[in-house]
Amino acid sequence: MQQFMSLYSDRQRSVLSMQEAQTETQNTRQGNRSWPDHDKGLAGRSGSQSNWEDVQAYGLARGNKNLLFVAKQQDGLNHGIIFHCLQIFSDAFNGTVTFLPLEENSEGKYQIKKCNIYQIQLTHIKDEEWSMSIIVSSSENWFSDGIAYPKLAWLGNELLSKLAKWSVEKKHSEFKSTLSLIPVTKYSKVYQELKEKYKEMVKVWPEVTDPEKFVYEDVAIAAYLLILWEEERKEKGLFKKQSFVDLGCGNGLLVHILSNEGHSGRGIDVRRRKIWDMYGSETHLEECTIMPGDSHLFPDIDWLIGNHSDELTPWIPVIAARSSYSCCYFVLPCCFFDFHGKYSRRQSKKTQYREYLDFVSQVGFVCGFHVEEDCLRIPSTKRVCLIGKNRTYPPAQCALIDKQITQYIHDHQTCTLVTHDRRAGFSHNDASDNVCKEAGTEFPGNETETAGRIWMPGFQPREKVEQVRNCAALPRDFVDDVVLNVANLLLNATQEKSCCDTHSASMNTWNQGKSLSLKEVAEHLNKETLKRLKSEYGGLQTLLKNSHQVFEVLNGRVHIRDWRKEKPSSKNKPEVKRHLSAEAFKTRLCWFFIHHPDGCSLPAESCPYAHGTEELRQSQIMKKKKHTQ
């Protein structure tokens, strides 16, 4: 094996207590803990016996076979964990973690990709000095796709330095450990089964969102809920599988998986998705706007789910509490919403995420739930879920708790109905057109009526049609006019001479203009233009950043982009992408060639944009494909 990056030392703190690790391993060898069946570790997959022999023959960890017999314990000594094409072995006694990439052959059996085996080693030098290194099986035959199989440069230059940093930093986590409320072993088994069962969804995903992220995230959430509900049935002596409603179900995949696994339920969302048509009649999805009120209660449902439910997130504990005494809830907060709109921070000592989680937890407590918190194992930065499955009060106190909820909501209603009506993009007609019929379309005029119908008149649901407000939908003529005006403003501005000019004379002959702050640029635009831009997210800055060919926006200042200074990116591109770029073709005209008084700063052959319509031609590859069809 070849070592390509090694030494890291920290004299302030011991990274790992090797004595403790040695004690744990000795206890295992003496029979104090259960031994894993090695044929069920790596051999848990099809074709695994040959894989196991491959591992032994290859002599992992420099011939140390002890790492092959490490018991599964909660202390971090793992054997046979499969994670995204990897079999992972950790050996705390010798301070190593070995990664065995797996690949599926034509027969559907998994084999070890020997050329891509790598190992992380921690070695005690002396006293408080340690070294951390990564060794690989072969650098010459190493295969990398940048996803499942990492690049050598990333392992050595990025991963190793981060591991060293994480090993010594004293950072207290403000969240609970991952999967603290369910058996991890059961979860891992169910997750792998579901992932295998629904992996084909990635190939047929019709939405514009990233299929791998959303499919595997929903698979992980489904696995968590299935185990959580199984444990609840054991705890409460239930035999029938729980029913559910997913409020703000989005793509509906979570509903589809849970329904397929035997739980009766449905999903509700304000906007229908393309993928809904692919699930079939067994998956029940409804296009409907939920207005929190007495008309949207679910007395016959066991669980309410809020998976990134946005504006409905703080309402889900309320809806669960008022639906029935036995109704439970699961929420995975993402975007920060209060009862009536965007959540406003109240404490500066906490992160915004931690503060919002505490707020949603408080709502659950006020609603009479014993709220539990857990961290999911999903590819997201927002992975803390809140669960309310037990009540803190007897059924006889339901009326008292309901009054408590009403008072709490009233205290958080900081805006009147009138002020909400005046917000941009919201009107009664817009909201009521898509509300389910039984919810009513009129907002009551006084507080007494509100308590009987809609719990907060100022609540603003999402719009049925998602508006694009990043300047991408603005008329082309409007955008071109703003770009030309701003460019002329920069080009015509008096250019200050630099006292330390390092550019060549040829560089200075081309007018680069003067940089101006966004505020200075805005002052030169007319009021109608500014008003139109303010209705877009990011406003003027977003429009200028979108016009990447012409402008460069850095630290709040706008510059004319000089393409001579752009660094060539071919060095960082994979070989396949470099081959494609060599045969690339120009699809847009060069703005500078048409509008700049000095023309383009680059010759036609070097400019990524077309100097005239004659350069707007089809790629030879595209032509060949058309001829062969």
C-alpha positions as CSV (number, residue, x, y, z in Angstrom):
1,M,0.0,0.0,0.0
2,Q,1.1,3.5,-0.8
3,Q,1.0,6.3,1.8
4,F,0.5,9.7,0.3
5,M,-0.1,12.0,3.3
6,S,0.8,11.3,6.8
7,L,1.8,13.4,9.7
8,Y,-0.7,15.3,11.9
9,S,0.1,16.1,15.5
10,D,-1.6,17.8,18.3
11,R,0.3,18.3,21.6
12,Q,-2.7,19.8,23.5
13,R,-5.1,16.9,23.6
14,S,-5.1,13.1,23.2
15,V,-7.3,12.2,20.2
16,L,-8.0,8.6,21.2
17,S,-7.4,6.6,24.3
18,M,-5.7,3.5,23.0
19,Q,-5.8,2.0,26.5
20,E,-9.6,2.1,26.5
21,A,-9.7,0.7,23.0
22,Q,-7.4,-2.1,24.0
23,T,-9.6,-2.9,27.1
24,E,-12.7,-3.0,24.9
25,T,-11.1,-5.4,22.4
26,Q,-9.7,-7.6,25.1
27,N,-13.2,-7.9,26.7
28,T,-14.5,-9.0,23.3
29,R,-11.8,-11.6,22.9
30,Q,-12.4,-13.0,26.4
31,G,-16.1,-13.7,25.5
32,N,-17.6,-10.9,27.6
33,R,-19.5,-9.7,24.4
34,S,-21.2,-11.5,21.6
35,W,-19.2,-12.4,18.5
36,P,-20.6,-11.5,15.2
37,D,-21.2,-14.2,12.6
38,H,-18.6,-13.3,10.1
39,D,-20.7,-15.0,7.3
40,K,-23.4,-12.4,8.0
41,G,-21.1,-9.4,7.8
42,L,-19.8,-8.9,4.4
43,A,-21.5,-12.2,3.5
44,G,-24.9,-10.6,4.1
45,R,-25.2,-9.8,0.4
46,S,-25.5,-12.1,-2.6
47,G,-22.2,-13.7,-3.7
48,S,-20.7,-12.8,-0.3
49,Q,-18.7,-15.9,0.5
50,S,-16.3,-15.2,-2.3
51,N,-16.1,-11.6,-1.1
52,W,-15.2,-12.8,2.4
53,E,-12.4,-14.9,1.0
54,D,-11.2,-11.9,-1.0
55,V,-10.9,-9.9,2.2
56,Q,-8.9,-12.6,4.0
57,A,-6.7,-13.2,1.0
58,Y,-6.0,-9.5,0.5
59,G,-4.7,-9.1,4.0
60,L,-6.3,-5.9,5.1
61,A,-4.6,-3.8,7.7
62,R,-1.2,-5.3,6.8
63,G,-2.2,-8.8,7.5
64,N,-4.0,-8.1,10.8
65,K,-7.1,-10.3,10.8
66,N,-8.3,-9.1,14.2
67,L,-10.2,-6.3,12.5
68,L,-12.4,-8.9,10.8
69,F,-13.7,-10.0,14.2
70,V,-14.8,-6.9,16.0
71,A,-18.2,-7.1,17.7
72,K,-21.0,-4.7,16.9
73,Q,-21.2,-2.4,19.9
74,Q,-22.4,1.1,20.6
75,D,-18.9,2.2,21.5
76,G,-18.0,2.6,17.8
77,L,-16.4,-0.7,17.0
78,N,-18.2,-1.7,13.9
79,H,-18.1,-4.7,11.6
80,G,-19.7,-5.0,8.2
81,I,-21.5,-1.7,7.9
82,I,-22.6,-1.1,4.3
83,F,-23.0,2.6,3.3
84,H,-23.5,3.7,-0.3
85,C,-21.3,1.1,-2.1
86,L,-18.9,0.8,0.9
87,Q,-18.2,-2.0,3.4
88,I,-16.6,-0.3,6.4
89,F,-14.4,-2.0,9.1
90,S,-13.1,-0.2,12.1
91,D,-10.5,-1.5,14.4
92,A,-10.1,0.7,17.5
93,F,-7.3,-1.5,19.0
94,N,-5.0,-0.8,16.0
95,G,-6.5,2.7,15.3
96,T,-7.6,1.9,11.7
97,V,-10.8,2.3,9.6
98,T,-10.8,0.4,6.4
99,F,-13.1,1.2,3.4
100,L,-13.9,-1.6,0.9
101,P,-15.7,-0.2,-2.1
102,L,-18.3,-2.7,-3.6
103,E,-19.4,-3.0,-7.2
104,E,-22.2,-5.1,-8.6
105,N,-21.3,-7.5,-11.4
106,S,-23.6,-8.6,-14.3
107,E,-25.0,-11.4,-12.1
108,G,-26.2,-9.0,-9.5
109,K,-23.5,-10.1,-7.0
110,Y,-21.3,-7.7,-5.0
111,Q,-17.5,-7.8,-5.3
112,I,-14.8,-5.8,-3.7
113,K,-13.2,-3.2,-6.0
114,K,-9.6,-4.0,-4.9
115,C,-8.0,-1.1,-6.7
116,N,-10.0,1.4,-4.6
117,I,-9.4,0.1,-1.1
118,Y,-8.3,2.7,1.4
119,Q,-7.6,2.9,5.1
120,I,-7.4,5.7,7.7
121,Q,-4.7,5.1,10.3
122,L,-4.2,6.8,13.7
123,T,-0.7,6.2,15.2
124,H,0.6,7.2,18.6
125,I,4.0,8.9,18.3
126,K,4.8,9.9,21.8
127,D,3.2,11.6,24.8
128,E,0.3,13.7,23.3
129,E,1.6,13.5,19.8
130,W,-0.3,11.5,17.1
131,S,-0.1,11.0,13.4
132,M,-3.0,10.5,11.1
133,S,-2.5,9.0,7.6
134,I,-4.4,7.6,4.7
135,I,-3.1,4.6,2.8
136,V,-4.5,3.4,-0.5
137,S,-4.1,0.0,-2.3
138,S,-2.8,1.4,-5.5
139,S,-2.6,5.0,-6.8
140,E,-1.9,3.9,-10.4
141,N,-5.1,1.9,-10.9
142,W,-7.3,4.1,-8.7
143,F,-10.7,4.8,-10.2
144,S,-12.6,7.9,-9.3
145,D,-16.0,9.3,-10.3
146,G,-16.0,12.0,-7.6
147,I,-19.2,10.5,-6.0
148,A,-19.1,6.9,-4.9
149,Y,-15.4,6.6,-5.5
150,P,-13.5,9.6,-4.1
151,K,-10.5,11.3,-5.7
152,L,-7.0,10.7,-4.3
153,A,-6.5,14.5,-4.1
154,W,-9.7,14.9,-2.1
155,L,-8.7,12.1,0.3
156,G,-5.2,13.6,0.9
157,N,-5.8,17.3,0.7
158,E,-9.3,17.7,2.1
159,L,-10.5,14.7,4.0
160,L,-7.4,14.2,6.0
161,S,-7.1,17.8,7.2
162,K,-10.8,17.8,8.2
163,L,-10.4,14.6,10.1
164,A,-7.5,16.0,12.0
165,K,-9.4,19.1,12.8
166,W,-12.5,17.3,14.0
167,S,-10.5,14.9,16.1
168,V,-9.2,17.7,18.4
169,E,-11.9,20.4,18.4
170,K,-13.9,20.8,21.5
171,K,-17.2,21.6,20.0
172,H,-20.3,20.8,22.1
173,S,-23.2,19.7,19.9
174,E,-26.5,21.4,20.5
175,F,-28.4,18.4,19.2
176,K,-28.9,14.9,20.3
177,S,-27.0,12.0,18.9
178,T,-28.3,10.5,15.6
179,L,-31.1,7.9,15.8
180,S,-31.3,8.1,19.6
181,L,-35.0,7.1,19.9
182,I,-35.0,3.9,17.8
183,P,-32.9,0.7,17.6
184,V,-30.1,1.5,15.1
185,T,-29.6,-2.1,14.0
186,K,-33.3,-2.4,13.0
187,Y,-33.1,1.0,11.2
188,S,-30.0,0.0,9.2
189,K,-31.7,-3.2,8.1
190,V,-35.0,-1.6,7.1
191,Y,-33.2,1.3,5.4
192,Q,-31.1,-1.0,3.2
193,E,-34.2,-3.0,2.3
194,L,-36.2,0.2,1.3
195,K,-33.2,1.6,-0.6
196,E,-32.9,-1.5,-2.7
197,K,-36.7,-1.6,-3.2
198,Y,-37.1,2.0,-4.3
199,K,-33.8,2.8,-6.0
200,E,-35.4,2.7,-9.4
201,M,-37.2,5.9,-8.5
202,V,-33.9,7.8,-9.1
203,K,-33.8,6.8,-12.8
204,V,-37.4,7.9,-13.5
205,W,-37.6,11.0,-11.4
206,P,-39.5,13.6,-13.4
207,E,-39.0,16.6,-11.1
208,V,-36.3,19.2,-11.5
209,T,-35.0,18.5,-8.0
210,D,-32.0,16.2,-7.3
211,P,-33.4,12.7,-7.4
212,E,-30.7,11.0,-5.3
213,K,-31.1,13.5,-2.5
214,F,-34.9,13.4,-2.4
215,V,-35.3,9.7,-3.0
216,Y,-32.8,8.5,-0.4
217,E,-33.8,11.2,2.1
218,D,-37.5,10.1,1.9
219,V,-36.4,6.4,2.1
220,A,-34.4,7.3,5.3
221,I,-37.4,9.1,6.8
222,A,-39.7,6.3,5.9
223,A,-37.4,3.8,7.5
224,Y,-37.2,5.9,10.7
225,L,-41.0,6.1,10.9
226,L,-41.6,2.4,10.3
227,I,-39.2,1.5,13.2
228,L,-40.7,4.2,15.4
229,W,-44.2,3.0,14.8
230,E,-43.2,-0.7,15.2
231,E,-41.8,0.2,18.6
232,E,-44.9,2.1,19.5
233,R,-47.1,-0.9,18.7
234,K,-45.0,-3.0,21.0
235,E,-45.1,-0.4,23.8
236,K,-48.8,0.2,23.6
237,G,-49.8,-3.4,22.7
238,L,-51.2,-2.4,19.3
239,F,-51.7,-4.9,16.4
240,K,-53.1,-2.7,13.6
241,K,-50.5,-0.5,11.8
242,Q,-50.8,3.2,12.3
243,S,-52.7,5.5,9.9
244,F,-51.2,8.9,8.9
245,V,-51.7,12.1,7.0
246,D,-48.7,13.9,5.5
247,L,-49.4,17.7,5.5
248,G,-47.4,19.4,2.8
249,C,-46.4,16.1,1.2
250,G,-44.6,17.7,-1.8
251,N,-43.5,15.0,-4.2
252,G,-45.5,12.4,-2.2
253,L,-42.7,9.8,-2.2
254,L,-42.9,9.4,1.6
255,V,-46.6,8.8,1.4
256,H,-46.0,6.2,-1.4
257,I,-43.4,4.3,0.6
258,L,-45.4,4.2,3.9
259,S,-48.6,3.2,2.0
260,N,-46.7,0.4,0.2
261,E,-45.4,-0.8,3.6
262,G,-48.9,-1.4,4.9
263,H,-49.8,1.9,6.6
264,S,-53.1,3.5,5.4
265,G,-52.7,7.2,4.8
266,R,-52.7,10.1,2.4
267,G,-50.8,13.2,1.5
268,I,-52.0,16.7,1.1
269,D,-50.2,19.5,-0.7
270,V,-51.2,22.9,-2.2
271,R,-49.6,22.0,-5.5
272,R,-49.8,18.8,-7.5
273,R,-46.4,17.3,-8.7
274,K,-45.6,15.5,-11.9
275,I,-44.5,12.4,-10.1
276,W,-47.9,11.9,-8.5
277,D,-49.2,10.2,-11.7
278,M,-46.5,7.5,-11.4
279,Y,-47.5,6.1,-8.0
280,G,-50.7,4.5,-8.9
281,S,-54.1,4.4,-7.3
282,E,-52.9,2.8,-4.0
283,T,-51.1,6.1,-3.1
284,H,-53.6,8.7,-2.1
285,L,-52.5,12.3,-2.7
286,E,-54.7,15.4,-2.6
287,E,-54.2,18.8,-4.1
288,C,-55.6,21.1,-1.4
289,T,-54.7,24.2,0.7
290,I,-54.7,23.6,4.4
291,M,-56.1,26.5,6.4
292,P,-55.5,25.8,10.2
293,G,-59.0,25.6,11.6
294,D,-61.8,23.4,12.8
295,S,-62.5,22.2,9.3
296,H,-59.1,20.7,9.0
297,L,-58.9,18.2,11.8
298,F,-58.2,14.5,11.5
299,P,-60.0,12.6,14.4
300,D,-59.6,9.2,12.9
301,I,-55.8,9.5,12.1
302,D,-53.1,8.1,14.4
303,W,-50.2,10.3,13.1
304,L,-49.7,13.7,11.4
305,I,-46.5,14.1,9.5
306,G,-44.8,17.4,8.6
307,N,-41.8,16.7,6.4
308,H,-40.4,20.1,5.5
309,S,-43.9,21.4,5.8
310,D,-42.9,25.1,5.9
311,E,-45.8,27.4,7.0
312,L,-47.7,24.4,8.4
313,T,-44.9,23.3,10.7
314,P,-45.9,25.1,14.0
315,W,-49.5,24.3,13.3
316,I,-49.1,20.5,13.2
317,P,-48.8,20.0,17.0
318,V,-52.0,22.2,17.3
319,I,-53.9,20.2,14.6
320,A,-52.8,17.0,16.3
321,A,-53.8,18.1,19.7
322,R,-57.3,19.2,18.5
323,S,-57.9,16.3,16.2
324,S,-58.1,13.7,19.0
325,Y,-56.4,12.7,22.3
326,S,-54.7,9.8,20.6
327,C,-53.3,11.7,17.6
328,C,-49.5,11.9,17.5
329,Y,-47.2,14.0,15.3
330,F,-43.8,13.9,13.6
331,V,-42.3,17.2,12.2
332,L,-39.0,17.7,10.4
333,P,-38.6,21.6,10.5
334,C,-36.7,23.2,7.6
335,C,-37.8,26.7,6.7
336,F,-38.6,29.0,9.6
337,F,-42.2,29.9,9.9
338,D,-44.3,31.3,12.8
339,F,-48.1,30.9,13.0
340,H,-48.7,33.8,10.7
341,G,-45.5,34.1,8.5
342,K,-41.8,34.1,8.6
343,Y,-40.3,33.4,12.0
344,S,-38.5,36.4,13.6
345,R,-35.5,35.7,15.8
346,R,-35.9,36.5,19.5
347,Q,-32.5,35.4,20.9
348,S,-29.0,36.1,19.7
349,K,-27.3,33.6,21.9
350,K,-28.6,30.6,19.9
351,T,-28.3,29.7,16.3
352,Q,-31.4,30.5,14.3
353,Y,-32.0,26.8,13.7
354,R,-31.7,25.9,17.4
355,E,-34.0,28.7,18.3
356,Y,-36.6,27.7,15.8
357,L,-36.5,24.1,17.0
358,D,-37.0,25.3,20.6
359,F,-40.0,27.3,19.4
360,V,-41.7,24.3,17.6
361,S,-40.9,22.2,20.7
362,Q,-42.6,24.8,22.9
363,V,-45.7,24.7,20.7
364,G,-45.8,21.0,21.3
365,F,-45.5,21.4,25.1
366,V,-48.2,24.0,25.2
367,C,-50.4,21.6,23.2
368,G,-49.9,19.0,26.0
369,F,-47.3,16.8,24.3
370,H,-44.2,15.2,25.8
371,V,-41.9,16.4,22.9
372,E,-39.0,14.2,22.0
373,E,-36.1,15.3,19.7
374,D,-33.9,13.1,17.5
375,C,-31.4,13.5,14.6
376,L,-32.2,11.6,11.4
377,R,-29.5,10.1,9.2
378,I,-30.4,12.0,6.0
379,P,-28.4,14.0,3.5
380,S,-29.5,17.4,4.8
381,T,-28.3,20.1,7.2
382,K,-31.8,20.3,8.7
383,R,-32.2,16.8,10.1
384,V,-33.6,17.3,13.6
385,C,-37.1,15.9,14.0
386,L,-39.6,16.6,16.8
387,I,-42.0,13.9,17.9
388,G,-45.1,14.1,20.1
389,K,-46.6,10.7,20.8
390,N,-47.5,11.0,24.5
391,R,-49.6,13.5,26.4
392,T,-48.7,15.3,29.6
393,Y,-52.4,15.5,30.8
394,P,-55.4,13.2,31.3
395,P,-58.3,13.2,28.8
396,A,-60.5,15.0,31.2
397,Q,-58.3,18.2,30.8
398,C,-58.7,18.5,27.1
399,A,-60.9,21.6,27.3
400,L,-58.4,23.3,29.6
401,I,-55.5,22.5,27.2
402,D,-57.5,23.8,24.3
403,K,-57.9,27.2,26.0
404,Q,-54.2,27.2,26.7
405,I,-53.5,26.7,23.0
406,T,-55.9,29.4,22.0
407,Q,-54.2,31.9,24.3
408,Y,-50.8,30.9,23.1
409,I,-51.7,31.5,19.5
410,H,-53.3,34.8,20.3
411,D,-50.2,36.0,22.1
412,H,-48.2,35.2,18.9
413,Q,-50.5,37.0,16.6
414,T,-48.5,40.1,16.0
415,C,-50.2,41.2,12.8
416,T,-53.8,42.0,12.2
417,L,-55.8,40.6,9.3
418,V,-55.6,44.0,7.5
419,T,-51.8,44.1,7.6
420,H,-51.6,40.6,6.2
421,D,-54.0,41.4,3.4
422,R,-51.7,44.3,2.3
423,R,-48.7,42.1,1.9
424,A,-47.4,41.7,-1.6
425,G,-48.8,38.7,-3.5
426,F,-51.6,37.8,-1.1
427,S,-55.3,38.4,-1.3
428,H,-58.4,36.6,-0.1
429,N,-59.3,35.6,-3.6
430,D,-55.8,34.1,-4.2
431,A,-55.9,32.1,-1.0
432,S,-59.6,31.0,-1.2
433,D,-59.5,29.7,-4.8
434,N,-57.6,26.6,-3.8
435,V,-58.9,26.0,-0.2
436,C,-60.8,22.8,0.2
437,K,-64.5,23.6,0.0
438,E,-65.3,22.7,3.6
439,A,-62.8,25.2,4.9
440,G,-64.8,28.2,3.8
441,T,-63.6,31.2,1.8
442,E,-64.4,34.1,4.0
443,F,-62.3,35.3,7.0
444,P,-64.5,36.0,10.0
445,G,-64.6,39.5,11.3
446,N,-64.2,39.0,15.0
447,E,-62.1,36.8,17.4
448,T,-65.0,34.7,18.6
449,E,-65.9,33.5,15.2
450,T,-62.3,33.0,14.3
451,A,-61.9,30.5,17.1
452,G,-64.7,28.4,15.6
453,R,-63.5,28.4,12.1
454,I,-60.1,29.6,11.1
455,W,-57.7,29.8,14.1
456,M,-55.6,32.7,12.7
457,P,-57.1,34.9,10.0
458,G,-53.6,36.2,9.1
459,F,-52.3,32.8,8.1
460,Q,-50.8,32.9,4.6
461,P,-50.6,29.6,2.8
462,R,-48.3,28.9,-0.1
463,E,-49.6,29.9,-3.5
464,K,-50.8,27.1,-5.8
465,V,-48.5,28.3,-8.6
466,E,-45.0,28.8,-7.5
467,Q,-43.8,32.1,-8.7
468,V,-40.3,32.5,-10.1
469,R,-38.9,35.6,-8.5
470,N,-35.1,35.4,-9.1
471,C,-35.2,37.8,-12.1
472,A,-35.2,34.8,-14.4
473,A,-38.8,35.5,-15.5
474,L,-38.4,39.2,-16.2
475,P,-38.9,40.2,-19.9
476,R,-35.8,40.0,-22.0
477,D,-36.1,43.5,-23.2
478,F,-36.3,44.9,-19.7
479,V,-33.2,42.9,-18.6
480,D,-31.2,44.0,-21.7
481,D,-32.1,47.6,-21.1
482,V,-30.9,47.5,-17.4
483,V,-27.7,45.7,-18.4
484,L,-26.9,48.3,-21.1
485,N,-27.7,51.2,-18.8
486,V,-25.5,49.9,-16.0
487,A,-22.7,49.0,-18.4
488,N,-22.7,52.5,-19.9
489,L,-22.7,53.9,-16.4
490,L,-19.5,52.0,-15.5
491,L,-17.8,52.6,-18.9
492,N,-18.5,56.4,-18.9
493,A,-17.5,56.9,-15.3
494,T,-14.2,58.8,-14.8
495,Q,-11.6,56.2,-14.5
496,E,-9.1,56.9,-11.7
497,K,-5.5,56.1,-12.4
498,S,-3.9,53.5,-10.2
499,C,-0.6,54.5,-8.5
500,C,0.6,50.9,-8.8
501,D,-0.5,49.8,-12.2
502,T,0.8,46.4,-13.1
503,H,-1.1,45.8,-16.3
504,S,0.5,46.0,-19.7
505,A,-0.2,48.8,-22.2
506,S,-2.4,46.5,-24.3
507,M,-4.4,45.7,-21.2
508,N,-5.1,49.4,-20.6
509,T,-6.3,50.2,-24.1
510,W,-9.5,48.3,-23.5
511,N,-11.9,50.3,-21.4
512,Q,-12.6,48.3,-18.2
513,G,-14.8,51.0,-16.7
514,K,-15.0,51.9,-13.1
515,S,-16.4,49.9,-10.3
516,L,-19.4,51.3,-8.4
517,S,-21.3,50.1,-5.3
518,L,-24.8,48.7,-5.8
519,K,-26.1,51.7,-4.0
520,E,-24.4,54.1,-6.5
521,V,-25.7,52.0,-9.4
522,A,-29.3,52.0,-8.0
523,E,-29.2,55.8,-7.6
524,H,-28.8,56.2,-11.4
525,L,-31.8,53.9,-12.3
526,N,-35.3,55.3,-12.7
527,K,-38.0,54.7,-10.0
528,E,-40.1,52.4,-12.2
529,T,-37.1,50.1,-12.8
530,L,-36.2,50.0,-9.2
531,K,-39.8,49.2,-8.2
532,R,-39.9,46.3,-10.6
533,L,-36.6,44.9,-9.4
534,K,-37.6,45.2,-5.7
535,S,-40.4,42.7,-6.3
536,E,-37.8,40.1,-7.2
537,Y,-35.7,38.2,-4.7
538,G,-32.3,39.8,-4.6
539,G,-33.4,42.7,-6.8
540,L,-30.7,44.6,-8.7
541,Q,-27.8,42.4,-7.4
542,T,-29.5,39.2,-8.6
543,L,-30.1,40.6,-12.0
544,L,-26.5,41.7,-12.4
545,K,-25.2,38.4,-11.1
546,N,-27.4,36.6,-13.6
547,S,-25.7,38.7,-16.3
548,H,-22.5,36.8,-15.7
549,Q,-21.1,37.5,-19.1
550,V,-21.1,41.3,-18.6
551,F,-20.7,41.9,-14.9
552,E,-18.8,40.7,-11.8
553,V,-20.3,41.6,-8.4
554,L,-17.8,41.3,-5.6
555,N,-18.3,42.6,-2.0
556,G,-21.2,44.8,-3.0
557,R,-19.4,46.4,-5.9
558,V,-20.2,46.1,-9.6
559,H,-17.4,45.6,-12.2
560,I,-17.2,45.1,-15.9
561,R,-16.0,41.6,-16.4
562,D,-12.7,41.4,-18.2
563,W,-12.5,37.9,-19.8
564,R,-8.7,38.2,-20.2
565,K,-8.4,37.8,-16.4
566,E,-10.6,34.7,-16.2
567,K,-8.5,31.7,-15.2
568,P,-8.8,28.7,-17.5
569,S,-10.7,25.9,-15.8
570,S,-9.5,23.0,-18.0
571,K,-6.9,22.0,-15.4
572,N,-9.6,21.2,-12.9
573,K,-11.9,19.5,-15.3
574,P,-12.1,15.7,-15.5
575,E,-10.8,14.1,-18.8
576,V,-14.3,13.5,-20.1
577,K,-15.4,17.1,-19.6
578,R,-12.2,18.4,-21.2
579,H,-12.9,16.3,-24.3
580,L,-16.5,17.7,-24.5
581,S,-15.3,21.3,-24.0
582,A,-12.9,20.9,-26.9
583,E,-15.9,20.1,-29.2
584,A,-18.2,22.7,-27.6
585,F,-20.1,25.2,-29.7
586,K,-21.2,28.7,-29.1
587,T,-24.9,29.3,-28.4
588,R,-25.0,33.0,-27.4
589,L,-23.7,36.2,-28.9
590,C,-20.9,38.1,-27.2
591,W,-22.3,41.2,-25.5
592,F,-19.0,43.0,-25.7
593,F,-18.6,42.4,-29.4
594,I,-21.9,44.1,-30.0
595,H,-22.1,46.8,-27.3
596,H,-18.6,47.6,-25.9
597,P,-17.0,50.7,-27.6
598,D,-13.7,48.8,-27.9
599,G,-15.3,45.5,-28.8
600,C,-14.5,42.2,-27.1
601,S,-11.2,42.0,-25.2
602,L,-10.6,38.5,-26.6
603,P,-10.1,37.3,-30.1
604,A,-13.0,35.3,-31.6
605,E,-11.2,32.0,-31.2
606,S,-10.6,32.5,-27.5
607,C,-14.0,34.0,-26.6
608,P,-16.6,31.6,-25.2
609,Y,-19.3,33.6,-27.0
610,A,-20.0,34.1,-30.7
611,H,-18.5,37.2,-32.5
612,G,-21.4,37.4,-35.0
613,T,-24.2,35.1,-36.0
614,E,-22.0,33.0,-38.3
615,E,-20.4,31.5,-35.2
616,L,-23.7,30.3,-33.8
617,R,-23.4,26.9,-35.3
618,Q,-24.4,23.4,-34.3
619,S,-21.9,21.0,-32.9
620,Q,-20.5,18.3,-35.2
621,I,-21.6,15.7,-32.7
622,M,-25.2,17.0,-32.8
623,K,-25.1,16.8,-36.6
624,K,-23.8,13.3,-36.6
625,K,-26.5,12.2,-34.2
626,K,-29.2,13.7,-36.5
627,H,-27.8,12.0,-39.6
628,T,-27.8,8.6,-37.8
629,Q,-31.4,8.9,-36.7
